[in-house]
Amino acid sequence: MPEHHRERRIALAFSIRRHPNEETIQRSVEEWATRHGLLADARALRRFRRHRITSLMTAGCDAADVDTAALVAEVATLAFFLDDQQNNAARTDRATAYDRLNTRLRAVVLGAAVNAEDHPLVRALTDTLERLGERASADWHARFRHDLILAFDGHMAENVFRRKADVPDAYGFPSMRRDASFCYPLLDMFELCEGTPVPSAVHDSRPYQVIREAITDIMCWTNDVHSLHMEQAAGEPINYVMVLRRAEACTTDQAVDEVCRRIRLRAEDLVSARRELSALLIELSAPSQVREAISRCVDGFESWAGRMEEWDRTGTDRFDPSTIGASGLPSYVADLLPE
């Protein structure tokens, strides 16, 4: 089992920032997750605390106020918990239960009402959406909800392969992985932290979209290297290393090297796109306040990606091989699938 790849350092020339109130934000997220039933007992709380999700997420919003940074960490917590339930469904042959949860979450994003009997993840998502409220423009909310739906669609696409235990093809995998990763909604949240909305003309531009895609690919592929041992132990096919290993008929080590090479290329794409974006902002006569906010926002994206590489290796026990049980599921996964 290639556990040594978890310790592989992937060089990224990104400056990593830390929020000065990480511990306060961590406690806020723990209280929120407990209140909504995501952490059922003290043992679950201890496991969640060891994941250190807050220390990962606040790297992208180090200057945000505590409440807004906590909202970012809440969305990330939802993403991690939902990812765990996908794995839970695959390992326990309860695909239909996960599909029902996915459908219900999608309905909430589109405006469906929620009641006290709803699933904990549904109630938690509703609470976060309500608290986002008037913090952003209508355009931002439309983009955020679109990106949430994109993530739910991506999960369904991935699960076709999970249920067949089939490795995806190399051509379609990056786009599917990108959509399902929940990175896009989190990038939206980092935008929100800067206080100045990214104008639609900028957000929809080629350079800004390249930046979002490159950051997401770097995040996903870095994770695929560091979590490879977990996916192989669980028979999980959604991993770029395994995709390239099959597509190129190479060894695992060779596929890891190729993924790392592609990460470096995406980092180069990001540098080029930032230059192109700067020129576009001048062309659009964007006010200096907007230009500075967008630059800080992209700095936050890079800080997040740099912290992800570091967090995977040394900042969390989420990828610790000792957590893998006989079932192939990590021991930290709580069963939150609907009955």
Buried (B, 14 or more C-beta within 10 A) or exposed (E): EBBEBBEBEBEBEBEBBEBEBBEBBBBBBBEBBBEBEBBEEEEBBEBBBEBBBBBBBBBBBBBBEBEBBBBBBBBBBBBBBBBBBBBBBBBBEBBEBBBBBBEBBBEBBEEEEBEEEBBBBBBBBBBBBEBBEEBBBEEBBEBBBEBBBBBBBBBBBBBEBBEEEEBBEBEEBBEBBBBBBBBBBBBBBBBBBBBBBBBEEBBEBEBBEBBBBBBBBBBBBBBBBBBBBBBBBBEBBBBBBBBBBBBEEBEBEBBBBBBBEBBBEBBEBBEEBBEBBBEBBEEBEBEEEBBEBBBBBBBBBBBBBBBBBBBBBEBBBBBBEEBBBEEBBBEBBBEBBBE
